[in-house]
Amino acid sequence: MELSEIREKIDAVDEELLKLFLTRMALSEDVAAAKNEQGLPICNRQREREILAKVTAEAGDKERYAYHLFTTLFHLSRARQAELMNAPTHVAAQVQASLAAGSGVFPQTGLVACQGMEGANSQAACDRLLPRGNIVYVKSFEAVASAVQSGLCQFGVLPIENSSNGSVRVVYDLLQRQHLSIVRSTRLCIRHELLGLPGAKAEELTEIYSHPQAIGQCARFLDSLSGVRVIPCDNTATASKMVAERKDPHVAALSSHACAELYGLSVLNENVQDSDNNYTRFICVSKDPAIYAGASRISLIFACDNKPGALYDILSKPAALGINMTKLESCPVTGRNFEFIFFIELEADLRDPAVLTMLEEMERECQSFHFLGSYSEV
């Protein structure tokens, strides 16, 4: 049989498949009406398992493909049913309130909490996120969250991810515990340099100070040194200020070029970080959720059943809508063996009703579900 003949037969089958698919979706709408009337949940796992067992038994050596086909059909059917049913969800209320609160463009001013001091990377992120913002410096990430939660500051800026060292887990923990919302994010290229007093020599150093993240990002350089103590401190700007104030030529800091200029230090070595492709993402958080114009990124934290296929069932929902997932990371739940929570980020617009329906379906099927916000990255 010629390839053209095979394709003609495939086209004919596809036409029949489409007709049958539309018929099946119409029946799903009838199911939604019946479930709505009887107050039944959307998901019926027992019936799905029965259907999967039947089709895989009849599919022969194509059973794997039949399984995935019908699993996708179930997801699409549940998504359509969720659109038609009126069961309330927490995430729908959050999204509606957020859209109402952030109906305009993102503000350029406001009181913003920032961990560190002048010259810190967080300060540079603040300037990018709120160009005319009034920065309040605090000592810790916890203090940033507290300043926002208490109403002392309208916004807070926190690092959430580094391209070399991964996620800043303590920040995700704060987002959950303090119920803060992400309203914007930015990505900064981070470049560390070895800074010391003017006239100091790199080979004569005995101590180097920096933030733990910077220390991790310069691990290869630090491992090559001998007889040098590496001492963590609050942030890279603090390290630079400490070196300037101690006036000891044997002490240096891993910090930025901006801090060298700010604190009158010299660059002893500019090639100290493991990778030149070193970026840190910073988020801007607020107490009250708001979705501003241009928001195209969604952040979530959720936990699902600890059983085969549970995570796949959740992640297949955005996939079924063609939504790109830009981040997926697991974190063990403290005090519970082999139980995890998951951080995910999606590229999607919540003004699309199908996206909100997807989030509602995810919430219904998750043990816990936290909508962290929908925002744009600048």
C-alpha positions in Angstrom: 0.0 0.0 0.0 1.3 3.4 -1.0 2.0 6.0 1.7 -0.6 8.3 0.2 -3.3 5.6 0.5 -2.3 5.0 4.1 -2.7 8.7 4.9 -6.1 8.8 3.2 -7.2 5.9 5.5 -5.8 7.8 8.5 -7.7 10.9 7.6 -10.9 8.9 7.4 -10.3 7.4 10.8 -9.4 10.8 12.3 -12.8 12.1 11.0 -14.6 9.3 12.8 -12.5 9.8 15.9 -13.4 13.5 16.0 -17.1 12.7 15.7 -16.8 10.1 18.5 -14.8 12.5 20.7 -17.4 15.3 20.3 -20.1 12.8 21.2 -18.2 11.7 24.2 -17.7 15.3 25.4 -21.4 16.0 25.0 -22.1 13.0 27.2 -19.7 14.4 29.7 -21.8 17.5 29.8 -24.8 15.4 30.6 -22.8 13.7 33.3 -21.9 17.1 34.8 -25.6 18.1 34.9 -26.5 14.8 36.7 -23.7 15.2 39.2 -24.6 18.8 39.8 -28.2 17.8 40.5 -27.2 15.0 42.8 -24.3 16.8 44.5 -21.8 14.2 43.4 -18.0 14.9 43.0 -16.5 15.3 39.5 -13.9 12.6 39.9 -15.0 8.9 40.1 -11.8 6.9 40.4 -13.5 3.5 40.6 -15.2 3.9 37.3 -12.0 5.2 35.6 -10.1 2.2 36.9 -12.8 -0.1 35.6 -12.7 1.5 32.1 -8.8 1.4 32.0 -8.8 -2.2 33.0 -11.2 -3.1 30.2 -9.5 -1.1 27.4 -6.0 -2.3 28.3 -7.2 -5.9 28.4 -8.7 -5.5 24.9 -5.8 -3.5 23.4 -3.3 -6.3 23.1 0.3 -5.2 22.6 -1.0 -1.6 22.3 -2.2 -1.6 25.9 0.3 1.1 27.0 -0.9 3.5 24.3 -4.6 2.7 25.0 -4.0 3.5 28.7 -2.6 6.9 27.9 -5.3 7.7 25.4 -8.1 7.0 27.8 -6.3 8.7 30.7 -6.2 11.9 28.6 -9.8 11.5 27.7 -10.7 11.3 31.4 -8.7 14.5 32.1 -10.5 16.4 29.3 -13.9 15.1 30.4 -13.3 16.2 34.0 -12.1 19.6 32.9 -15.3 20.1 30.9 -17.4 18.9 33.8 -15.6 21.3 36.1 -16.5 24.2 33.8 -20.1 23.3 34.1 -20.4 22.5 37.7 -20.9 25.1 40.4 -19.0 23.5 43.3 -17.1 26.4 45.0 -13.3 26.3 45.4 -10.9 28.4 47.4 -8.7 29.1 44.5 -11.5 30.6 42.4 -12.3 33.0 45.2 -8.6 33.9 45.5 -8.3 34.5 41.7 -11.4 36.6 41.5 -10.3 38.8 44.4 -6.8 39.1 43.0 -8.0 40.1 39.5 -10.2 42.8 41.1 -7.4 44.1 43.3 -4.8 44.3 40.5 -6.9 45.6 37.7 -4.4 48.3 36.7 -0.7 48.3 36.0 1.9 47.4 38.6 2.8 50.3 40.8 6.2 51.9 40.5 6.3 53.2 44.1 5.6 51.9 47.6 7.3 51.0 50.9 9.3 47.7 50.2 11.1 45.5 52.7 14.4 44.1 51.7 16.9 41.8 53.5 20.4 43.3 53.6 21.7 46.8 53.0 22.8 49.2 50.3 24.7 47.3 47.7 23.1 43.9 48.3 21.7 42.0 45.3 18.2 42.3 46.9 18.5 46.1 46.7 19.3 45.9 43.0 16.2 43.6 42.6 14.1 46.2 44.5 15.2 49.0 42.2 14.2 46.9 39.2 10.8 45.7 40.6 9.8 49.1 42.1 12.0 51.8 40.4 10.7 54.6 42.7 10.2 52.4 45.8 11.2 53.4 49.3 13.4 50.5 50.7 13.2 49.4 54.3 16.2 47.2 55.1 15.8 44.3 57.5 18.0 41.5 58.8 16.4 38.3 57.5 13.9 36.8 55.1 11.6 36.2 58.0 11.7 39.9 58.8 10.8 40.7 55.2 7.8 38.5 55.5 6.8 39.9 58.9 7.1 43.5 57.6 4.7 42.7 54.8 2.3 40.6 56.9 2.1 43.2 59.6 1.3 46.0 57.1 4.6 47.9 57.9 5.5 47.6 54.2 3.3 47.2 51.1 5.8 44.9 49.4 8.7 42.7 50.1 11.5 41.4 47.9 12.9 37.9 48.4 15.3 35.7 46.4 13.5 32.5 45.4 15.8 30.6 43.0 19.4 30.6 41.7 20.5 29.0 38.5 23.5 27.3 40.3 22.2 26.6 43.8 18.6 25.9 43.1 15.5 27.1 45.1 15.7 29.1 48.3 13.6 26.6 50.3 13.2 28.9 53.3 11.4 31.4 51.1 8.9 28.9 49.9 8.3 27.9 53.5 7.6 31.6 54.4 5.2 31.9 51.5 3.2 29.0 52.9 3.3 30.0 56.5 2.8 33.7 56.1 0.2 33.4 53.3 2.0 35.9 51.1 1.2 36.4 47.4 3.7 36.8 44.6 2.8 39.9 42.5 5.9 40.3 40.4 9.4 38.8 39.7 12.7 39.6 38.1 15.8 37.8 37.2 19.3 39.3 37.9 22.6 38.2 36.5 24.8 37.8 39.6 28.6 38.3 39.3 30.8 37.7 42.3 34.3 39.2 42.7 36.9 38.8 45.4 37.1 42.3 47.1 39.8 43.5 49.5 41.4 46.6 50.7 43.4 48.7 48.2 46.9 47.2 48.1 45.8 43.8 49.5 47.1 40.6 47.8 45.0 37.6 47.1 47.8 35.1 48.1 48.1 36.7 51.5 44.4 36.4 52.5 43.4 34.4 55.7 39.6 35.1 55.8 36.9 35.4 53.2 33.4 36.5 54.1 30.2 36.2 52.1 26.6 35.0 52.0 26.2 31.2 51.9 24.6 31.3 48.4 27.6 33.3 47.1 30.0 30.9 48.8 28.2 28.0 47.1 28.4 29.7 43.7 32.2 30.1 44.1 32.9 26.7 45.5 35.6 25.7 43.0 37.6 28.9 43.6 37.3 28.6 47.4 38.3 24.9 47.3 41.5 25.9 45.4 42.7 28.0 48.4 44.7 26.7 51.3 44.9 28.2 54.8 41.9 30.5 54.2 38.8 30.5 56.4 35.5 31.0 54.6 33.0 32.6 56.9 29.3 33.0 56.1 27.5 36.3 56.9 24.1 37.9 56.3 24.7 39.0 52.7 27.4 40.0 50.2 27.0 43.8 51.0 27.5 43.1 54.7 30.7 41.2 53.8 32.0 44.1 51.8 31.3 46.6 54.5 32.9 44.4 57.1 36.1 44.2 55.1 36.2 48.0 54.6 35.6 48.6 58.4 38.2 46.1 59.6 41.0 47.6 57.5 42.8 44.3 57.5 44.6 43.4 54.2 44.3 39.7 55.0 40.5 39.8 54.9 38.3 39.8 51.8 34.7 39.4 50.6 32.9 37.7 47.8 30.7 40.4 46.6 29.7 42.6 43.6 31.5 45.2 41.7 28.9 47.7 42.9 30.0 47.0 46.5 33.6 47.6 45.6 32.7 51.1 44.4 30.3 51.6 47.3 32.8 50.6 50.1 36.1 51.7 48.5 37.5 48.2 47.9 39.7 46.8 45.2 38.9 43.8 43.0 41.5 41.1 43.8 40.1 38.5 41.5 37.1 38.9 39.1 36.9 35.3 38.0 35.8 33.5 41.1 32.3 32.1 40.4 31.8 28.6 39.1 29.6 29.7 36.2 29.2 32.9 34.3 25.6 31.9 33.6 24.6 32.7 37.2 21.2 34.2 37.7 19.0 34.7 40.8 15.2 35.2 40.6 13.7 37.6 43.0 10.0 37.8 43.8 7.9 40.8 45.0 5.3 39.7 47.6 2.3 41.4 49.1 -0.1 40.6 51.9 -3.2 41.0 49.8 -3.3 39.0 46.5 -3.4 41.0 43.3 -3.0 40.1 39.6 -1.8 43.0 37.6 -1.9 43.7 33.9 0.4 41.4 31.8 0.5 38.6 34.4 1.5 35.4 32.5 3.2 33.2 35.2 1.4 31.2 37.9 3.1 29.7 41.0 1.6 26.9 43.1 2.5 24.6 46.0 0.6 21.4 46.4 0.7 17.9 47.9 -0.9 14.9 46.4 -1.6 11.3 47.4 1.6 9.2 47.9 0.6 6.5 45.3 1.6 5.6 41.8 0.2 8.0 39.2 -1.0 10.7 41.6 1.6 13.3 40.5 1.0 12.4 36.9 -2.7 13.0 37.3 -2.1 16.5 38.6 0.6 17.5 36.1 -1.4 16.1 33.1 -4.0 18.8 33.6 -1.9 21.7 32.4 -0.4 19.5 29.7 -3.9 18.7 28.4 -4.5 22.5 27.9 -1.1 23.0 26.2 0.2 25.0 29.2 4.0 25.1 29.6 5.4 24.1 33.0 8.6 26.1 33.7 9.4 24.7 37.1 8.8 21.5 39.1 10.6 20.8 42.3 9.8 18.5 45.2 10.6 19.0 48.9 10.2 16.4 51.7 7.5 17.2 54.3 9.2 17.6 57.7 8.3 14.8 60.1 6.7 12.5 57.4 8.5 9.7 55.7 8.5 9.7 51.9 5.9 12.5 51.7 6.6 15.5 49.5 5.2 18.9 48.5 5.7 20.2 45.0 6.5 23.7 43.7 5.4 24.3 40.2 5.3 27.3 37.9 3.2 27.6 34.8 3.0 29.9 31.8 -0.6 30.8 31.6 -3.1 33.7 31.8 -5.7 33.4 34.5 -8.0 35.6 32.5 -8.6 32.5 30.4 -11.5 30.7 32.0 -10.1 27.3 31.1 -7.0 28.0 33.2 -9.0 28.8 36.3 -11.1 25.7 35.7 -7.8 23.7 35.6 -6.7 25.2 38.9 -10.0 24.3 40.5 -9.7 20.7 39.3 -6.2 20.5 40.7 -7.3 21.9 44.1 -10.1 19.3 44.3 -7.7 16.5 43.7 -4.8 17.6 45.9 -4.3 17.0 49.6 -3.2 20.6 50.0 -3.1 23.4 47.5 -1.6 26.9 47.7 -2.1 29.4 45.0 0.9 31.7 45.4 0.0 34.2 42.7 -0.1 35.1 39.1 2.4 37.8 37.9 4.7 39.0 35.2 8.5 38.7 35.2 10.5 41.9 34.4 
